[in-house]
Amino acid sequence: MTGHEENIVLCGSNSYERKYYFNEEFSELPEAIQKELQVMCVWFTEECGGILTMEFEEDGTLEFKHTTSEYDGYYDEIGVDLKIKQFRRERRDLLEALELYFKVFYLGETVEELAGGGQTAGDDDSEGTEA
């Protein structure tokens, strides 16, 4: 691994400060997608509390990261997991498109490379299976 293993935050929402953040490095994304991300993040933190960030990992995978204050009495870990699964199911096309965008424009991968065996968020990621 390289020394640079920091995730790149796409966007996030904080229920404690009632704020939404969008990384301006991604300002080239269509406004409709930016709005959809905002709705997803704010809706999530309104329902589940805490802080949600959507982050690209080093390989281009888009992950949902949720943190909460140790004093948050409303925190529901099961509810958080269910909401993330719901987003992954209902917004699958959007999440896969964002991963593709990141891999092409930020990691410099070509569409041909990606079509030739790269996995995206919707691919079967069963243990023991290799591309």
N, CA, C and O atoms as a GROMACS GRO file, in nm:
protein
  524
    1MET      N    1   0.084  -0.119   0.000
    1MET     CA    2   0.000   0.000   0.000
    1MET      C    3   0.088   0.124   0.000
    1MET      O    4   0.201   0.123   0.049
    2THR      N    5   0.035   0.229  -0.054
    2THR     CA    6   0.106   0.356  -0.054
    2THR      C    7   0.083   0.426   0.079
    2THR      O    8   0.000   0.384   0.159
    3GLY      N    9   0.156   0.532   0.101
    3GLY     CA   10   0.143   0.608   0.225
    3GLY      C   11   0.014   0.689   0.228
    3GLY      O   12  -0.028   0.733   0.335
    4HIS      N   13  -0.049   0.709   0.113
    4HIS     CA   14  -0.172   0.790   0.107
    4HIS      C   15  -0.292   0.698   0.107
    4HIS      O   16  -0.330   0.643   0.004
    5GLU      N   17  -0.354   0.682   0.224
    5GLU     CA   18  -0.467   0.592   0.235
    5GLU      C   19  -0.590   0.664   0.289
    5GLU      O   20  -0.679   0.600   0.346
    6GLU      N   21  -0.595   0.794   0.272
    6GLU     CA   22  -0.707   0.872   0.321
    6GLU      C   23  -0.823   0.867   0.224
    6GLU      O   24  -0.805   0.878   0.103
    7ASN      N   25  -0.942   0.849   0.278
    7ASN     CA   26  -1.062   0.854   0.195
    7ASN      C   27  -1.088   0.997   0.152
    7ASN      O   28  -1.046   1.092   0.220
    8ILE      N   29  -1.157   1.013   0.041
    8ILE     CA   30  -1.196   1.146  -0.007
    8ILE      C   31  -1.345   1.160   0.017
    8ILE      O   32  -1.425   1.084  -0.036
    9VAL      N   33  -1.382   1.259   0.097
    9VAL     CA   34  -1.521   1.281   0.132
    9VAL      C   35  -1.593   1.346   0.014
    9VAL      O   36  -1.547   1.448  -0.039
   10LEU      N   37  -1.704   1.287  -0.026
   10LEU     CA   38  -1.789   1.344  -0.130
   10LEU      C   39  -1.885   1.445  -0.069
   10LEU      O   40  -1.897   1.558  -0.116
   11CYS      N   41  -1.954   1.403   0.037
   11CYS     CA   42  -2.050   1.490   0.103
   11CYS      C   43  -2.082   1.434   0.241
   11CYS      O   44  -2.042   1.323   0.275
   12GLY      N   45  -2.154   1.512   0.320
   12GLY     CA   46  -2.190   1.466   0.452
   12GLY      C   47  -2.292   1.557   0.518
   12GLY      O   48  -2.318   1.669   0.472
   13SER      N   49  -2.350   1.506   0.625
   13SER     CA   50  -2.450   1.581   0.699
   13SER      C   51  -2.427   1.558   0.848
   13SER      O   52  -2.392   1.448   0.891
   14ASN      N   53  -2.447   1.663   0.926
   14ASN     CA   54  -2.425   1.658   1.070
   14ASN      C   55  -2.554   1.698   1.140
   14ASN      O   56  -2.598   1.812   1.130
   15SER      N   57  -2.616   1.603   1.211
   15SER     CA   58  -2.744   1.633   1.277
   15SER      C   59  -2.726   1.721   1.400
   15SER      O   60  -2.820   1.789   1.441
   16TYR      N   61  -2.607   1.720   1.459
   16TYR     CA   62  -2.584   1.800   1.580
   16TYR      C   63  -2.573   1.949   1.546
   16TYR      O   64  -2.626   2.034   1.618
   17GLU      N   65  -2.504   1.978   1.437
   17GLU     CA   66  -2.487   2.118   1.395
   17GLU      C   67  -2.589   2.158   1.289
   17GLU      O   68  -2.597   2.275   1.250
   18ARG      N   69  -2.668   2.060   1.242
   18ARG     CA   70  -2.768   2.082   1.139
   18ARG      C   71  -2.704   2.148   1.016
   18ARG      O   72  -2.748   2.252   0.967
   19LYS      N   73  -2.598   2.082   0.968
   19LYS     CA   74  -2.525   2.134   0.852
   19LYS      C   75  -2.504   2.023   0.751
   19LYS      O   76  -2.496   1.904   0.784
   20TYR      N   77  -2.494   2.064   0.624
   20TYR     CA   78  -2.463   1.975   0.513
   20TYR      C   79  -2.333   2.023   0.450
   20TYR      O   80  -2.310   2.143   0.439
   21TYR      N   81  -2.249   1.929   0.408
   21TYR     CA   82  -2.122   1.961   0.344
   21TYR      C   83  -2.114   1.890   0.209
   21TYR      O   84  -2.148   1.772   0.198
   22PHE      N   85  -2.070   1.963   0.108
   22PHE     CA   86  -2.044   1.904  -0.023
   22PHE      C   87  -1.904   1.944  -0.065
   22PHE      O   88  -1.871   2.062  -0.066
   23ASN      N   89  -1.821   1.846  -0.099
   23ASN     CA   90  -1.684   1.871  -0.140
   23ASN      C   91  -1.682   1.940  -0.277
   23ASN      O   92  -1.726   1.882  -0.376
   24GLU      N   93  -1.632   2.061  -0.281
   24GLU     CA   94  -1.631   2.140  -0.405
   24GLU      C   95  -1.545   2.079  -0.515
   24GLU      O   96  -1.555   2.119  -0.630
   25GLU      N   97  -1.459   1.981  -0.480
   25GLU     CA   98  -1.381   1.912  -0.583
   25GLU      C   99  -1.473   1.839  -0.681
   25GLU      O  100  -1.432   1.804  -0.792
   26PHE      N  101  -1.597   1.816  -0.638
   26PHE     CA  102  -1.693   1.743  -0.721
   26PHE      C  103  -1.801   1.836  -0.777
   26PHE      O  104  -1.910   1.792  -0.811
   27SER      N  105  -1.770   1.964  -0.786
   27SER     CA  106  -1.868   2.062  -0.834
   27SER      C  107  -1.907   2.041  -0.980
   27SER      O  108  -2.006   2.098  -1.026
   28GLU      N  109  -1.830   1.959  -1.053
   28GLU     CA  110  -1.863   1.930  -1.193
   28GLU      C  111  -1.981   1.832  -1.205
   28GLU      O  112  -2.037   1.816  -1.314
   29LEU      N  113  -2.017   1.767  -1.095
   29LEU     CA  114  -2.134   1.677  -1.100
   29LEU      C  115  -2.258   1.760  -1.130
   29LEU      O  116  -2.269   1.874  -1.085
   30PRO      N  117  -2.351   1.705  -1.205
   30PRO     CA  118  -2.474   1.778  -1.236
   30PRO      C  119  -2.546   1.823  -1.108
   30PRO      O  120  -2.543   1.754  -1.006
   31GLU      N  121  -2.610   1.938  -1.116
   31GLU     CA  122  -2.679   1.994  -0.999
   31GLU      C  123  -2.785   1.898  -0.944
   31GLU      O  124  -2.805   1.891  -0.823
   32ALA      N  125  -2.852   1.826  -1.032
   32ALA     CA  126  -2.956   1.732  -0.986
   32ALA      C  127  -2.894   1.622  -0.898
   32ALA      O  128  -2.955   1.580  -0.799
   33ILE      N  129  -2.775   1.577  -0.933
   33ILE     CA  130  -2.708   1.475  -0.852
   33ILE      C  131  -2.663   1.536  -0.720
   33ILE      O  132  -2.675   1.472  -0.615
   34GLN      N  133  -2.610   1.657  -0.724
   34GLN     CA  134  -2.571   1.724  -0.600
   34GLN      C  135  -2.690   1.740  -0.506
   34GLN      O  136  -2.676   1.720  -0.385
   35LYS      N  137  -2.805   1.775  -0.560
   35LYS     CA  138  -2.926   1.789  -0.478
   35LYS      C  139  -2.971   1.655  -0.421
   35LYS      O  140  -3.011   1.647  -0.305
   36GLU      N  141  -2.963   1.551  -0.503
   36GLU     CA  142  -3.002   1.418  -0.456
   36GLU      C  143  -2.912   1.372  -0.342
   36GLU      O  144  -2.959   1.312  -0.246
   37LEU      N  145  -2.782   1.398  -0.354
   37LEU     CA  146  -2.690   1.364  -0.246
   37LEU      C  147  -2.724   1.440  -0.118
   37LEU      O  148  -2.718   1.385  -0.008
   38GLN      N  149  -2.759   1.567  -0.134
   38GLN     CA  150  -2.795   1.648  -0.017
   38GLN      C  151  -2.919   1.591   0.050
   38GLN      O  152  -2.923   1.577   0.173
   39VAL      N  153  -3.020   1.558  -0.028
   39VAL     CA  154  -3.143   1.501   0.028
   39VAL      C  155  -3.114   1.370   0.100
   39VAL      O  156  -3.163   1.347   0.210
   40MET      N  157  -3.032   1.284   0.038
   40MET     CA  158  -2.998   1.156   0.100
   40MET      C  159  -2.930   1.177   0.235
   40MET      O  160  -2.969   1.116   0.335
   41CYS      N  161  -2.829   1.262   0.238
   41CYS     CA  162  -2.752   1.282   0.362
   41CYS      C  163  -2.835   1.346   0.472
   41CYS      O  164  -2.833   1.301   0.586
   42VAL      N  165  -2.909   1.451   0.437
   42VAL     CA  166  -2.988   1.522   0.539
   42VAL      C  167  -3.101   1.432   0.589
   42VAL      O  168  -3.128   1.427   0.709
   43TRP      N  169  -3.166   1.362   0.498
   43TRP     CA  170  -3.273   1.270   0.538
   43TRP      C  171  -3.219   1.164   0.634
   43TRP      O  172  -3.282   1.133   0.735
   44PHE      N  173  -3.101   1.110   0.600
   44PHE     CA  174  -3.039   1.008   0.684
   44PHE      C  175  -3.017   1.060   0.826
   44PHE      O  176  -3.056   0.996   0.923
   45THR      N  177  -2.954   1.177   0.838
   45THR     CA  178  -2.922   1.227   0.972
   45THR      C  179  -3.045   1.276   1.046
   45THR      O  180  -3.047   1.278   1.169
   46GLU      N  181  -3.148   1.316   0.973
   46GLU     CA  182  -3.274   1.353   1.041
   46GLU      C  183  -3.339   1.230   1.104
   46GLU      O  184  -3.394   1.237   1.213
   47GLU      N  185  -3.332   1.117   1.033
   47GLU     CA  186  -3.394   0.994   1.082
   47GLU      C  187  -3.306   0.920   1.182
   47GLU      O  188  -3.357   0.863   1.279
   48CYS      N  189  -3.175   0.920   1.159
   48CYS     CA  190  -3.086   0.835   1.239
   48CYS      C  191  -2.998   0.913   1.336
   48CYS      O  192  -2.938   0.854   1.426
   49GLY      N  193  -2.988   1.044   1.319
   49GLY     CA  194  -2.901   1.124   1.403
   49GLY      C  195  -2.755   1.108   1.363
   49GLY      O  196  -2.724   1.044   1.263
   50GLY      N  197  -2.669   1.167   1.440
   50GLY     CA  198  -2.526   1.154   1.418
   50GLY      C  199  -2.474   1.229   1.298
   50GLY      O  200  -2.533   1.327   1.254
   51ILE      N  201  -2.363   1.181   1.247
   51ILE     CA  202  -2.294   1.242   1.134
   51ILE      C  203  -2.276   1.135   1.027
   51ILE      O  204  -2.225   1.026   1.054
   52LEU      N  205  -2.316   1.166   0.906
   52LEU     CA  206  -2.299   1.075   0.793
   52LEU      C  207  -2.207   1.141   0.692
   52LEU      O  208  -2.225   1.257   0.656
   53THR      N  209  -2.108   1.064   0.645
   53THR     CA  210  -2.029   1.109   0.531
   53THR      C  211  -2.032   0.999   0.426
   53THR      O  212  -2.036   0.880   0.457
   54MET      N  213  -2.029   1.042   0.302
   54MET     CA  214  -2.015   0.951   0.189
   54MET      C  215  -1.873   0.973   0.139
   54MET      O  216  -1.837   1.083   0.097
   55GLU      N  217  -1.791   0.866   0.143
   55GLU     CA  218  -1.649   0.878   0.115
   55GLU      C  219  -1.605   0.777   0.011
   55GLU      O  220  -1.648   0.662   0.010
   56PHE      N  221  -1.515   0.824  -0.077
   56PHE     CA  222  -1.452   0.735  -0.173
   56PHE      C  223  -1.328   0.675  -0.109
   56PHE      O  224  -1.243   0.747  -0.057
   57GLU      N  225  -1.320   0.542  -0.113
   57GLU     CA  226  -1.200   0.476  -0.065
   57GLU      C  227  -1.094   0.479  -0.174
   57GLU      O  228  -1.121   0.521  -0.287
   58GLU      N  229  -0.975   0.436  -0.140
   58GLU     CA  230  -0.862   0.441  -0.232
   58GLU      C  231  -0.888   0.372  -0.365
   58GLU      O  232  -0.836   0.414  -0.469
   59ASP      N  233  -0.969   0.264  -0.364
   59ASP     CA  234  -0.998   0.189  -0.487
   59ASP      C  235  -1.119   0.244  -0.562
   59ASP      O  236  -1.156   0.190  -0.666
   60GLY      N  237  -1.181   0.351  -0.511
   60GLY     CA  238  -1.295   0.412  -0.578
   60GLY      C  239  -1.430   0.367  -0.525
   60GLY      O  240  -1.533   0.414  -0.574
   61THR      N  241  -1.432   0.279  -0.427
   61THR     CA  242  -1.557   0.233  -0.367
   61THR      C  243  -1.617   0.347  -0.285
   61THR      O  244  -1.546   0.412  -0.208
   62LEU      N  245  -1.745   0.370  -0.301
   62LEU     CA  246  -1.816   0.474  -0.225
   62LEU      C  247  -1.876   0.411  -0.100
   62LEU      O  248  -1.956   0.318  -0.109
   63GLU      N  249  -1.836   0.462   0.015
   63GLU     CA  250  -1.880   0.407   0.143
   63GLU      C  251  -1.959   0.510   0.222
   63GLU      O  252  -1.935   0.630   0.213
   64PHE      N  253  -2.053   0.459   0.299
   64PHE     CA  254  -2.127   0.540   0.394
   64PHE      C  255  -2.058   0.527   0.529
   64PHE      O  256  -2.042   0.415   0.579
   65LYS      N  257  -2.017   0.637   0.589
   65LYS     CA  258  -1.952   0.636   0.720
   65LYS      C  259  -2.042   0.711   0.818
   65LYS      O  260  -2.078   0.827   0.794
   66HIS      N  261  -2.079   0.645   0.926
   66HIS     CA  262  -2.168   0.706   1.024
   66HIS      C  263  -2.100   0.709   1.160
   66HIS      O  264  -2.047   0.608   1.206
   67THR      N  265  -2.101   0.824   1.223
   67THR     CA  266  -2.049   0.838   1.358
   67THR      C  267  -2.153   0.906   1.444
   67THR      O  268  -2.244   0.972   1.394
   68THR      N  269  -2.139   0.889   1.573
   68THR     CA  270  -2.234   0.948   1.665
   68THR      C  271  -2.163   0.989   1.792
   68THR      O  272  -2.059   0.934   1.828
   69SER      N  273  -2.220   1.085   1.860
   69SER     CA  274  -2.168   1.127   1.989
   69SER      C  275  -2.196   1.017   2.090
   69SER      O  276  -2.300   0.951   2.083
   70GLU      N  277  -2.106   0.998   2.184
   70GLU     CA  278  -2.129   0.896   2.286
   70GLU      C  279  -2.249   0.931   2.373
   70GLU      O  280  -2.301   0.845   2.445
   71TYR      N  281  -2.292   1.055   2.369
   71TYR     CA  282  -2.405   1.102   2.450
   71TYR      C  283  -2.536   1.104   2.372
   71TYR      O  284  -2.636   1.155   2.422
   72ASP      N  285  -2.536   1.050   2.251
   72ASP     CA  286  -2.654   1.053   2.167
   72ASP      C  287  -2.750   0.942   2.209
   72ASP      O  288  -2.728   0.824   2.179
   73GLY      N  289  -2.855   0.979   2.278
   73GLY     CA  290  -2.952   0.882   2.328
   73GLY      C  291  -3.045   0.829   2.221
   73GLY      O  292  -3.116   0.731   2.244
   74TYR      N  293  -3.047   0.891   2.103
   74TYR     CA  294  -3.136   0.850   1.995
   74TYR      C  295  -3.070   0.753   1.898
   74TYR      O  296  -3.136   0.704   1.807
   75TYR      N  297  -2.942   0.725   1.917
   75TYR     CA  298  -2.868   0.642   1.823
   75TYR      C  299  -2.926   0.501   1.818
   75TYR      O  300  -2.947   0.437   1.921
   76ASP      N  301  -2.952   0.453   1.697
   76ASP     CA  302  -3.008   0.321   1.674
   76ASP      C  303  -2.922   0.251   1.569
   76ASP      O  304  -2.941   0.272   1.449
   77GLU      N  305  -2.828   0.169   1.613
   77GLU     CA  306  -2.733   0.105   1.523
   77GLU      C  307  -2.802   0.019   1.418
   77GLU      O  308  -2.761   0.018   1.302
   78ILE      N  309  -2.906  -0.052   1.457
   78ILE     CA  310  -2.980  -0.136   1.362
   78ILE      C  311  -3.049  -0.048   1.258
   78ILE      O  312  -3.047  -0.080   1.139
   79GLY      N  313  -3.111   0.060   1.303
   79GLY     CA  314  -3.177   0.153   1.211
   79GLY      C  315  -3.080   0.214   1.112
   79GLY      O  316  -3.113   0.232   0.995
   80VAL      N  317  -2.958   0.246   1.159
   80VAL     CA  318  -2.855   0.302   1.072
   80VAL      C  319  -2.819   0.201   0.963
   80VAL      O  320  -2.814   0.235   0.845
   81ASP      N  321  -2.794   0.077   1.003
   81ASP     CA  322  -2.758  -0.027   0.906
   81ASP      C  323  -2.869  -0.049   0.804
   81ASP      O  324  -2.843  -0.066   0.685
   82LEU      N  325  -2.994  -0.049   0.851
   82LEU     CA  326  -3.108  -0.069   0.761
   82LEU      C  327  -3.120   0.047   0.662
   82LEU      O  328  -3.149   0.025   0.544
   83LYS      N  329  -3.100   0.170   0.709
   83LYS     CA  330  -3.110   0.287   0.622
   83LYS      C  331  -3.001   0.283   0.514
   83LYS      O  332  -3.027   0.316   0.398
   84ILE      N  333  -2.880   0.244   0.552
   84ILE     CA  334  -2.771   0.236   0.455
   84ILE      C  335  -2.802   0.128   0.351
   84ILE      O  336  -2.780   0.148   0.232
   85LYS      N  337  -2.853   0.013   0.395
   85LYS     CA  338  -2.892  -0.092   0.301
   85LYS      C  339  -3.002  -0.044   0.208
   85LYS      O  340  -3.000  -0.075   0.088
   86GLN      N  341  -3.097   0.032   0.261
   86GLN     CA  342  -3.205   0.088   0.179
   86GLN      C  343  -3.148   0.180   0.072
   86GLN      O  344  -3.186   0.171  -0.044
   87PHE      N  345  -3.056   0.270   0.110
   87PHE     CA  346  -2.993   0.360   0.012
   87PHE      C  347  -2.918   0.280  -0.094
   87PHE      O  348  -2.928   0.312  -0.212
   88ARG      N  349  -2.845   0.178  -0.053
   88ARG     CA  350  -2.768   0.099  -0.150
   88ARG      C  351  -2.860   0.028  -0.249
   88ARG      O  352  -2.826   0.012  -0.366
   89ARG      N  353  -2.976  -0.014  -0.202
   89ARG     CA  354  -3.073  -0.083  -0.288
   89ARG      C  355  -3.147   0.017  -0.378
   89ARG      O  356  -3.152  -0.001  -0.499
   90GLU      N  357  -3.203   0.122  -0.319
   90GLU     CA  358  -3.287   0.216  -0.394
   90GLU      C  359  -3.207   0.312  -0.481
   90GLU      O  360  -3.259   0.362  -0.582
   91ARG      N  361  -3.083   0.340  -0.446
   91ARG     CA  362  -3.000   0.436  -0.520
   91ARG      C  363  -2.881   0.368  -0.586
   91ARG      O  364  -2.778   0.431  -0.611
   92ARG      N  365  -2.897   0.242  -0.613
   92ARG     CA  366  -2.787   0.161  -0.670
   92ARG      C  367  -2.727   0.224  -0.795
   92ARG      O  368  -2.605   0.237  -0.805
   93ASP      N  369  -2.812   0.264  -0.890
   93ASP     CA  370  -2.763   0.322  -1.015
   93ASP      C  371  -2.682   0.448  -0.990
   93ASP      O  372  -2.576   0.468  -1.049
   94LEU      N  373  -2.732   0.535  -0.901
   94LEU     CA  374  -2.660   0.658  -0.868
   94LEU      C  375  -2.525   0.627  -0.805
   94LEU      O  376  -2.424   0.684  -0.845
   95LEU      N  377  -2.522   0.537  -0.709
   95LEU     CA  378  -2.398   0.504  -0.639
   95LEU      C  379  -2.296   0.441  -0.734
   95LEU      O  380  -2.177   0.472  -0.726
   96GLU      N  381  -2.341   0.354  -0.824
   96GLU     CA  382  -2.250   0.293  -0.922
   96GLU      C  383  -2.196   0.399  -1.018
   96GLU      O  384  -2.079   0.396  -1.055
   97ALA      N  385  -2.281   0.493  -1.059
   97ALA     CA  386  -2.238   0.599  -1.150
   97ALA      C  387  -2.135   0.690  -1.082
   97ALA      O  388  -2.039   0.733  -1.145
   98LEU      N  389  -2.154   0.718  -0.954
   98LEU     CA  390  -2.058   0.801  -0.880
   98LEU      C  391  -1.923   0.730  -0.868
   98LEU      O  392  -1.818   0.793  -0.880
   99GLU      N  393  -1.926   0.600  -0.844
   99GLU     CA  394  -1.801   0.523  -0.837
   99GLU      C  395  -1.730   0.526  -0.972
   99GLU      O  396  -1.608   0.544  -0.977
  100LEU      N  397  -1.804   0.507  -1.079
  100LEU     CA  398  -1.746   0.511  -1.213
  100LEU      C  399  -1.684   0.649  -1.241
  100LEU      O  400  -1.572   0.658  -1.290
  101TYR      N  401  -1.757   0.754  -1.209
  101TYR     CA  402  -1.709   0.892  -1.225
  101TYR      C  403  -1.576   0.910  -1.152
  101TYR      O  404  -1.480   0.964  -1.208
  102PHE      N  405  -1.571   0.866  -1.026
  102PHE     CA  406  -1.451   0.881  -0.946
  102PHE      C  407  -1.334   0.802  -1.005
  102PHE      O  408  -1.222   0.852  -1.012
  103LYS      N  409  -1.361   0.680  -1.047
  103LYS     CA  410  -1.255   0.595  -1.100
  103LYS      C  411  -1.196   0.652  -1.229
  103LYS      O  412  -1.076   0.644  -1.252
  104VAL      N  413  -1.281   0.711  -1.312
  104VAL     CA  414  -1.234   0.766  -1.439
  104VAL      C  415  -1.167   0.901  -1.419
  104VAL      O  416  -1.056   0.922  -1.469
  105PHE      N  417  -1.232   0.993  -1.348
  105PHE     CA  418  -1.182   1.130  -1.339
  105PHE      C  419  -1.080   1.153  -1.228
  105PHE      O  420  -1.001   1.248  -1.236
  106TYR      N  421  -1.080   1.069  -1.125
  106TYR     CA  422  -0.986   1.090  -1.015
  106TYR      C  423  -0.876   0.985  -1.009
  106TYR      O  424  -0.763   1.015  -0.970
  107LEU      N  425  -0.907   0.863  -1.046
  107LEU     CA  426  -0.806   0.758  -1.043
  107LEU      C  427  -0.743   0.735  -1.179
  107LEU      O  428  -0.643   0.664  -1.191
  108GLY      N  429  -0.801   0.797  -1.284
  108GLY     CA  430  -0.743   0.788  -1.417
  108GLY      C  431  -0.763   0.655  -1.487
  108GLY      O  432  -0.693   0.624  -1.583
  109GLU      N  433  -0.858   0.577  -1.440
  109GLU     CA  434  -0.885   0.450  -1.506
  109GLU      C  435  -0.964   0.477  -1.634
  109GLU      O  436  -1.038   0.575  -1.643
  110THR      N  437  -0.947   0.390  -1.733
  110THR     CA  438  -1.023   0.406  -1.856
  110THR      C  439  -1.149   0.322  -1.846
  110THR      O  440  -1.156   0.226  -1.769
  111VAL      N  441  -1.248   0.358  -1.925
  111VAL     CA  442  -1.373   0.283  -1.928
  111VAL      C  443  -1.345   0.139  -1.973
  111VAL      O  444  -1.408   0.045  -1.925
  112GLU      N  445  -1.250   0.123  -2.064
  112GLU     CA  446  -1.215  -0.012  -2.112
  112GLU      C  447  -1.159  -0.096  -1.997
  112GLU      O  448  -1.193  -0.214  -1.984
  113GLU      N  449  -1.073  -0.036  -1.915
  113GLU     CA  450  -1.018  -0.108  -1.800
  113GLU      C  451  -1.129  -0.150  -1.704
  113GLU      O  452  -1.130  -0.261  -1.652
  114LEU      N  453  -1.220  -0.060  -1.682
  114LEU     CA  454  -1.330  -0.087  -1.588
  114LEU      C  455  -1.423  -0.195  -1.643
  114LEU      O  456  -1.470  -0.280  -1.568
  115ALA      N  457  -1.450  -0.191  -1.771
  115ALA     CA  458  -1.539  -0.290  -1.832
  115ALA      C  459  -1.473  -0.427  -1.837
  115ALA      O  460  -1.542  -0.529  -1.845
  116GLY      N  461  -1.342  -0.431  -1.832
  116GLY     CA  462  -1.269  -0.556  -1.844
  116GLY      C  463  -1.255  -0.635  -1.716
  116GLY      O  464  -1.180  -0.733  -1.714
  117GLY      N  465  -1.324  -0.597  -1.610
  117GLY     CA  466  -1.315  -0.681  -1.491
  117GLY      C  467  -1.319  -0.606  -1.361
  117GLY      O  468  -1.317  -0.669  -1.255
  118GLY      N  469  -1.325  -0.475  -1.363
  118GLY     CA  470  -1.336  -0.401  -1.238
  118GLY      C  471  -1.472  -0.418  -1.177
  118GLY      O  472  -1.572  -0.425  -1.250
  119GLN      N  473  -1.480  -0.426  -1.045
  119GLN     CA  474  -1.609  -0.441  -0.979
  119GLN      C  475  -1.662  -0.304  -0.937
  119GLN      O  476  -1.585  -0.213  -0.907
  120THR      N  477  -1.793  -0.292  -0.937
  120THR     CA  478  -1.858  -0.172  -0.888
  120THR      C  479  -1.948  -0.209  -0.772
  120THR      O  480  -1.955  -0.326  -0.734
  121ALA      N  481  -2.017  -0.112  -0.717
  121ALA     CA  482  -2.098  -0.132  -0.596
  121ALA      C  483  -2.203  -0.241  -0.613
  121ALA      O  484  -2.242  -0.304  -0.514
  122GLY      N  485  -2.250  -0.264  -0.733
  122GLY     CA  486  -2.358  -0.359  -0.751
  122GLY      C  487  -2.314  -0.500  -0.783
  122GLY      O  488  -2.396  -0.591  -0.787
  123ASP      N  489  -2.184  -0.520  -0.806
  123ASP     CA  490  -2.137  -0.654  -0.839
  123ASP      C  491  -2.143  -0.745  -0.719
  123ASP      O  492  -2.140  -0.700  -0.605
  124ASP      N  493  -2.152  -0.875  -0.745
  124ASP     CA  494  -2.151  -0.974  -0.639
  124ASP      C  495  -2.014  -0.973  -0.573
  124ASP      O  496  -1.913  -0.999  -0.639
  125ASP      N  497  -2.011  -0.944  -0.445
  125ASP     CA  498  -1.885  -0.938  -0.374
  125ASP      C  499  -1.878  -1.048  -0.269
  125ASP      O  500  -1.834  -1.026  -0.156
  126SER      N  501  -1.922  -1.170  -0.309
  126SER     CA  502  -1.917  -1.285  -0.220
  126SER      C  503  -1.773  -1.316  -0.186
  126SER      O  504  -1.682  -1.297  -0.267
  127GLU      N  505  -1.753  -1.365  -0.064
  127GLU     CA  506  -1.618  -1.400  -0.021
  127GLU      C  507  -1.565  -1.513  -0.106
  127GLU      O  508  -1.638  -1.606  -0.142
  128GLY      N  509  -1.437  -1.505  -0.138
  128GLY     CA  510  -1.373  -1.612  -0.213
  128GLY      C  511  -1.389  -1.598  -0.364
  128GLY      O  512  -1.339  -1.684  -0.437
  129THR      N  513  -1.455  -1.496  -0.411
  129THR     CA  514  -1.476  -1.478  -0.554
  129THR      C  515  -1.379  -1.373  -0.604
  129THR      O  516  -1.368  -1.265  -0.545
  130GLU      N  517  -1.309  -1.402  -0.713
  130GLU     CA  518  -1.218  -1.305  -0.770
  130GLU      C  519  -1.262  -1.273  -0.912
  130GLU      O  520  -1.322  -1.356  -0.980
  131ALA      N  521  -1.230  -1.150  -0.955
  131ALA     CA  522  -1.264  -1.107  -1.091
  131ALA      C  523  -1.172  -1.169  -1.191
  131ALA      O  524  -1.186  -1.145  -1.311
   0.00000   0.00000   0.00000
